[in-house]
Amino acid sequence: MTHKLTPKAALFLFIPPILWAGNAIVGRIVAGQIPPMTLNFLRWSIALAILTPFLGRLWAARQSLREAWLRLAMLGLAGMGCYNSFQYLALQTSTAVNVTLVAASMPVWVLVIGRLFFAQKVSKRAWLGAALSLLGVSVVLLQGDLRRFGDVALVPGDGWMILATWAWATYSWLLSSPNKAQAAVGQDWLVYLMAQILFGVMWSASFTTAEWTLPVILGNPEPQILWDATLVMALAYVAICPALLAYKFWGAGIALAGATTAGFFANLTPLFAATFSTLFLGEAPHLYHLVAFALIIMGIVVSSRKRG
């Protein structure tokens, strides 16, 4: 399949980072109120409940779903079961700077996983685009001051975030390299998304079960959920915006532009997060925000240009 970054594809890939930036902020706000695996399980369970009126379409496509079940299970594991579970878990022990910096390595992991497991050739142009994109994210995370590198210390959460980026890179390649059965299901985007979410809920349920039972077995305090209006609104947001809407646009964008190009758009997330911090915290934007934005856009353009 030929992939090309059209204006339509760019728009589809531009929207998810905005919604995911909000997800990161909301995830930090409620980190002390709900265990990370439980947050992810409730997120996708609510999303699936919202789609309940369309279950008839899922049943009607049961034959094609049976043929593609393994790929759909892999998509649900990587994109729904693992990625956000690991991200929410990372935020329990790692700083926002570290988590976002690790997540900024996404284009590199997309290239590496594509090369190792999906037989994808990686051009010099793609590696250059990845370097520019990483440089741009580093500028905003370090606030234009290289001395801030000394403040970064590795903690367990950084390891969880590395696993999260691997999961998302794998998810992106599974989307952009469908087999015949998967492509047949993908003709109906709603059925395609619902099937992934269904498997994602099952994977998340197993992770959540372990999250609540292991502490009891090991004699540690049992996890708790501190319900209030903030948590309810947070669950509504993460289930609708960064889940249903973002995944819809991301899947459509990858189908048009491919996983490699999409990986660079994901690096817009920390920049949007910085913008939201400006809006909510009253912090004025700085010159390095513009520099970082320019570098990331350059990375997207360089990586997506064809030789000619």
C-alpha positions in Angstrom: 0.0 0.0 0.0 1.3 3.4 -1.0 1.3 6.0 1.8 1.4 9.8 1.3 1.1 12.8 3.6 -1.9 14.6 2.2 -3.6 17.6 3.8 -6.4 15.3 4.9 -3.9 12.8 6.5 -2.0 15.7 8.2 -5.3 16.9 9.7 -6.2 13.4 11.0 -2.7 13.1 12.6 -2.7 16.6 14.0 -5.9 16.1 16.1 -4.8 13.1 18.3 -1.7 14.8 19.9 -4.0 17.6 21.1 -6.3 15.2 22.8 -3.4 13.1 24.1 -1.8 16.1 25.6 -5.0 16.6 27.6 -4.9 12.9 28.6 -1.4 13.4 30.1 -2.5 16.4 32.1 -5.7 14.6 33.4 -3.7 11.5 34.2 -1.3 13.5 36.4 -4.2 15.2 38.1 -5.9 12.0 39.2 -2.7 9.9 39.7 -3.3 9.9 43.5 -6.9 9.0 43.3 -7.0 5.8 41.2 -4.5 3.0 40.4 -3.1 3.2 36.9 -4.3 -0.1 35.5 -7.7 0.5 36.9 -7.8 4.0 35.3 -7.0 2.4 31.9 -9.6 -0.4 32.4 -12.4 2.1 33.3 -11.4 4.3 30.4 -11.8 1.6 27.8 -14.9 0.1 29.5 -16.7 3.4 29.4 -15.6 3.9 25.8 -17.0 0.4 24.9 -20.2 1.2 26.8 -20.7 4.4 24.8 -20.5 2.3 21.6 -23.0 -0.3 22.9 -25.8 1.0 20.5 -23.6 -0.1 17.6 -22.9 -3.7 18.8 -25.3 -4.9 16.1 -22.7 -4.0 13.5 -20.1 -6.0 15.4 -22.3 -9.0 15.4 -23.0 -8.6 11.6 -19.3 -8.7 11.0 -18.7 -11.7 13.2 -17.3 -13.9 10.3 -14.6 -11.4 9.3 -13.9 -10.8 13.0 -13.3 -14.5 13.6 -10.8 -14.6 10.7 -8.9 -11.5 12.0 -9.2 -12.2 15.7 -5.4 -12.7 16.3 -4.5 -9.4 14.7 -7.3 -7.6 16.6 -6.2 -9.2 19.9 -2.6 -7.9 19.2 -3.9 -4.4 18.4 -6.0 -4.4 21.6 -3.0 -5.5 23.7 -0.6 -3.0 22.3 -2.7 0.0 21.7 -5.4 -0.3 24.5 -4.1 -2.8 27.0 -0.5 -1.8 27.3 0.2 1.7 26.1 -1.8 3.8 28.5 -1.5 1.3 31.4 2.2 1.7 31.2 2.0 5.5 30.8 -0.3 5.9 33.8 2.0 3.6 35.7 5.1 5.6 34.7 3.5 8.8 36.1 3.4 7.2 39.5 7.2 7.3 40.0 8.6 9.4 37.2 8.6 13.1 36.6 6.6 14.7 33.8 9.8 15.8 32.2 11.3 12.3 32.2 8.0 10.6 30.9 7.6 13.1 28.1 11.3 12.9 27.1 11.1 9.1 26.9 7.9 9.4 24.9 9.6 11.7 22.5 11.7 8.8 21.3 8.6 7.4 19.6 9.8 8.1 16.0 13.0 6.3 16.6 11.2 3.2 18.0 8.8 3.3 15.1 11.7 3.1 12.8 13.5 0.4 14.7 10.4 -1.9 15.3 9.4 -1.4 11.6 12.9 -2.5 10.5 13.2 -5.4 12.9 9.7 -6.9 12.9 7.9 -5.6 9.8 10.7 -5.7 7.2 10.5 -2.0 6.5 13.4 -0.2 4.9 14.5 2.9 6.8 15.8 5.8 4.7 18.4 8.3 5.7 15.7 10.9 5.3 13.6 9.2 7.9 16.4 9.0 10.4 17.2 12.7 9.8 13.5 13.5 10.4 13.6 11.5 13.6 16.7 13.4 14.8 15.1 16.8 14.0 11.9 15.8 15.8 13.7 14.6 18.9 15.8 17.8 19.0 12.6 19.9 18.9 11.0 18.0 21.8 14.2 18.2 23.7 14.3 22.0 23.3 10.9 22.5 24.8 11.4 19.9 27.6 14.8 21.5 28.6 13.3 25.0 28.2 16.2 25.9 25.9 18.7 25.3 28.6 21.1 22.4 28.1 22.0 22.5 31.8 18.7 20.9 32.6 20.0 17.6 31.2 21.7 17.2 34.6 18.3 17.2 36.3 17.2 14.1 34.5 17.5 11.0 36.7 16.3 7.5 35.7 13.6 6.0 37.8 11.4 2.9 37.4 8.7 5.0 35.7 11.1 5.7 32.8 11.4 2.0 32.1 7.6 1.7 32.0 7.4 4.6 29.6 10.0 2.9 27.3 7.7 -0.2 27.3 4.8 2.1 26.5 6.6 3.6 23.4 7.4 0.1 22.2 3.8 -0.9 22.6 2.6 2.2 20.6 5.1 1.8 17.9 4.0 -1.8 17.5 0.4 -0.7 17.4 1.1 1.8 14.7 2.8 -0.8 12.5 0.0 -3.3 13.0 -2.4 -0.6 11.8 -0.4 0.4 8.8 0.5 -3.1 7.7 -2.8 -5.0 7.8 -3.1 -8.6 6.6 -6.0 -9.6 4.3 -8.4 -10.4 7.2 -7.6 -7.3 9.1 -8.0 -5.1 6.0 -11.5 -6.6 5.5 -12.5 -5.6 9.1 -11.0 -2.2 8.6 -13.4 -1.3 5.9 -15.9 -0.4 8.6 -13.9 1.9 11.0 -16.4 1.6 13.8 -16.4 -2.2 13.8 -12.6 -2.1 13.5 -12.3 0.2 16.5 -14.9 -1.6 18.6 -13.2 -4.9 18.1 -9.9 -3.5 19.2 -11.5 -1.9 22.3 -13.2 -5.2 23.2 -9.9 -7.0 23.2 -8.3 -4.0 25.0 -10.9 -4.2 27.8 -10.2 -7.9 28.2 -6.4 -7.3 28.4 -6.9 -4.3 30.8 -9.2 -6.4 33.0 -6.5 -8.9 33.5 -4.0 -6.2 34.3 -6.4 -4.6 36.8 -7.1 -8.0 38.4 -3.4 -8.4 39.1 -3.2 -4.8 40.3 -5.8 -5.5 43.0 -5.0 -9.1 43.9 -1.1 -9.0 44.1 -0.9 -6.5 46.9 -3.3 -8.7 49.0 -1.3 -11.8 48.2 2.0 -10.0 49.1 0.5 -8.5 52.3 0.7 -4.9 51.0 -2.1 -2.3 51.4 -5.0 -2.7 49.0 -5.4 -0.1 46.3 -8.1 2.5 46.7 -10.2 4.7 44.5 -11.0 8.2 45.8 -14.2 9.1 44.0 -15.1 12.8 43.5 -16.4 15.1 40.7 -12.8 15.6 39.4 -12.3 11.8 38.9 -15.7 11.4 37.2 -15.0 14.2 34.8 -11.5 12.9 34.2 -12.9 9.4 33.3 -15.4 11.0 30.9 -12.7 12.9 29.2 -10.2 10.1 28.8 -12.9 7.7 27.6 -14.2 10.0 24.9 -11.5 12.4 23.7 -8.1 10.7 23.8 -9.7 7.2 23.4 -12.6 7.2 20.9 -11.9 10.4 19.0 -8.1 10.2 19.0 -7.9 6.6 18.0 -10.4 7.1 15.2 -8.4 10.0 13.7 -5.1 8.2 14.3 -6.1 5.1 12.6 -7.5 7.0 9.6 -4.3 9.1 9.4 -2.0 6.1 9.6 -4.0 4.4 6.8 -3.2 7.4 4.6 0.3 8.5 5.7 1.9 5.3 7.2 3.3 4.6 10.6 6.7 6.3 10.1 5.2 9.7 9.3 2.6 9.3 12.0 5.3 8.8 14.6 6.6 12.3 14.0 3.1 13.8 14.6 3.0 12.1 17.9 5.9 14.3 19.0 3.5 17.3 18.9 1.9 16.0 22.1 4.5 17.5 24.5 4.2 20.8 22.7 0.4 20.9 23.1 0.9 19.9 26.7 3.2 22.9 27.2 0.5 25.1 25.6 -2.2 23.7 27.9 0.1 24.4 30.9 0.4 28.0 29.6 -3.4 28.3 29.5 -4.1 26.7 32.8 -1.2 27.9 34.8 -0.9 31.4 33.3 2.7 30.9 32.1 3.7 33.0 29.2 5.0 31.2 26.0 8.8 31.5 25.3 10.9 31.6 22.2 12.0 28.0 22.6 8.4 26.9 22.2 8.5 28.3 18.6 12.0 26.9 17.9 10.8 23.4 19.1 7.7 23.6 17.0 9.7 24.6 13.9 12.1 21.7 14.4 9.3 19.1 14.8 7.5 20.4 11.7 10.8 20.2 9.8 11.2 16.6 11.0 7.7 15.8 9.7 8.3 17.4 6.4 11.8 15.9 5.9 10.6 12.4 6.8 7.6 12.5 4.5 9.2 14.0 1.4 9.8 11.8 -1.6 13.0 11.7 -3.5 12.8 13.4 -6.8 
